[in-house]
Each structure stands twice: as structure tokens, then as C-alpha cells.
Amino acid sequence: DDIHMPEATFVGGHPFLQESKVVIPCSCCSNESPPLVIGSDFDGIITAVVGSEVNKDEYQVGQRVCGMNHQQSVFSEKGSWAEFTITQEKSIVSIPDAISFTDAAAAVMPLFVIHGLLEVFEKKIKGKERIVVIGASGGIGSMLVTMLHKTFADYNLHITGVCSGRNEEFVLGLGADRVADYTKGPIEISLKQGDEDEAGMYDVVFDIVGGQSSYKSGKAVLRKGGSFISCVGPEAWIGDEILSTTAKISWVGRVLWYSGILNKIPGSHPMYYMVAPSELGKATYNMAFENKVIPHVDEVFPFDDIDNFKNAMDLVRSHRVKGKVVMELK
């Protein structure tokens, strides 16, 4: 989840960053470039608080925090895959004593995205909504299922998680009422099968995978006026590959068509919402921590050599992780 859309897809990814790094001369090595540090989500202990604009009553040296620095290629903030990083007050949130560093680090990216998803959902919720989460066993989807189950318990939601059959018990354990196995064919077929109380049409589809097949399946099972809420858009697993100029234009055009034009045209189609959060939603983090919404960590890799780094990246890019992968730097 740490390979962001603008870095990995729209502006050339990490090779672009390597080629574009700024040379900062110093007295001892006038022609050397500073090392490239990537990564955005992090947690740790504050070692210094600098600047009069920082609320020093809220953040002090020695405090445990987690947070996110935005993409280096877009916002020029400091990378986080290092012993130290520099961040801003708006980009961090305190970690409660009951939450481990590992769990807090794993929660940063999912909750960043979930905040945007819930901003749309909370404006529409009435109670007893039937919900589908496409990508329910991944880092974001798994926390979303638990978040919906725990923090919206009073609304009596019915949650169906879409995942492979091997992850069925895992997703049910997160709080899903039902699972649809995408390996058995188009998911709309599985979603429409079952007991009368469990099958049928849905009110909301959360899309954490993206692509045309997800939208087609979501559209097939949504009631008239239902909501299709995506954090990925019309390109599946966006960020895996660098898009051509034509593909970029196509992606933007389809998002504008679905969310900006089609939503305004009367018809039986669902309402399409493309979520692209730009700021940390601190209230969402606090709500998750208070309700003990803890991410599932599939594996922790020590960040001590290049092989561990490569293995962690390969595991994430396989899209077969249950929950999150964490790199631990001591």
C-alpha cells in the first residue's frame, strides 16, 4: 500500500525520483547527491519539535506517533524508510499506549484511505445497508470490514467481503456476514446467490481493487441509486505499472465521466464516487484506536538488508497478503 498512485503510475515511479533528485553541494563532497529516501507512512518517537507553529502542548519529545508524509515526487516531503524523518503536525497522530508500534505502522495507510471512503459513506448511511467490500482481505479492505463492523454496530449493517476462498474464514473473522469468492467466476453471480435474506441487491459497494470488472460487478448488484465508492478507479491495481500518456488520459477521462457526468444523468446506474484523500483524517484514526480496530499484520520484515526489502516488496506486489506487511527498523 506504500507505493502511491502518482509516484508509481503517473510520474514515472521510483526511477523518476532517482533521476530527478536534487544535488545539494556541501563542503566535504561538492558533487555528491543526498541519498534517495522513499516511503510515506511511518511511526516512531518524536526526537525534536521545531517551529513556533507547532502545538507543543499536544506534541512533545518522547511521544509515540504515527503518520504519513505525502509523495516525494508531488509534495517534496521527506521519505520515511530511514532511521529518522521530518514531518508536520498535520501529518501525525498520537499512538495510544495500548497500540503497538507494529500495529500503528500497519494502520496508517489503510486509515488514511478509509477516512476518504467513510466521508462519502457517512453522508448516506441510514441503517441496515447491505454493503460489499471488494478486496476484503487486503491491507485496506480488511481494516474497512472491521471498521464498518465495530464503529457502525448500531446501524445493523450487512457486510459481504469479496476475497479468494482461502481467505474466507479470515474475512468472516473480521466481521463480515458473508463472503463471495472471486475465484469462482464473476462476483455478481456469487453475490446474487444464497438464502433469501442474504442474497440480492446491495446499497453500497466499496472498491479497493479497481478496474472495469469491479465496476461491472458492482453495478450489477447495486440497487437503483446505490453507491459505488472506489479508492482505485477504472485501472485495476493502479500503481503496479507506469501508464502511458494515452492510458493516463483514459484513466482521468473515465473517472470524470463516471463521477462528474454520469452521476448527473438520470437512470438506473449507481452513483460513482472516486476517493483520493489528501490529508490525514485524525478523527478516523482516533475512532479506530478507541474501538480497537487493529490491522492484521501478515508479516514483519527487519529492515536491515536489501534482500529483506526485496522480499517485502515482492510480497506486497503479489496481492496475496492478508492484511499488511511491515518493515521494522531498529
NORBELCOR-V297175 format. One line per field, one symbol per residue. ss: DSSP state (~ for helix, > for strand, _ for the rest). psi: psi as a letter, one per 40 degrees, with the letter a starting at -180 (. if undefined). A space follows every 50 residues. Layout:
BEGIN
ss: ???
psi: ???
END
This chain:
BEGIN
ss: ____~~~~~~__~~~~~~~~____________________>>>>>_____ _____________>>>>>___~~~~_____________~~~>>>______ ~~~~~~~~~~~~~~~~~~~~~________>>>>>____~~~~~~~~~~~~ ~_~~~__>>>>>>_~~~~~~~~~~___>>>>~~~__~~~~~_________ _>>>>>>____~~~~~~~~~~>>>>>>>>>______________~~~~~~ ~~~~~~~~~~~~~~______>>>>_______~~~~~~~~~______>>>> >>___~~~~~~~~~~~~______>>>>>__
psi: eehidddeddfeaddddddeihhhiiddgdeiiiihhaidiiiahheihh hdehgeddhiheihiiahhihdddefiiiegidiihaideeiiihidehi ddddddedddddddddddddddeehdifihihhhfeeadddddddddddd efdeefihhhhhaideeddddddeeidihhheeeahdddddeiaidedia iidhhhhediidddddddddeiiheihhhiedaehhfhedihiidddddd dddddddddddddehiaeiihhhhhgieihgdddddddddefghihhdih hhgeidddddddddddeefehhbihhhhh.
END
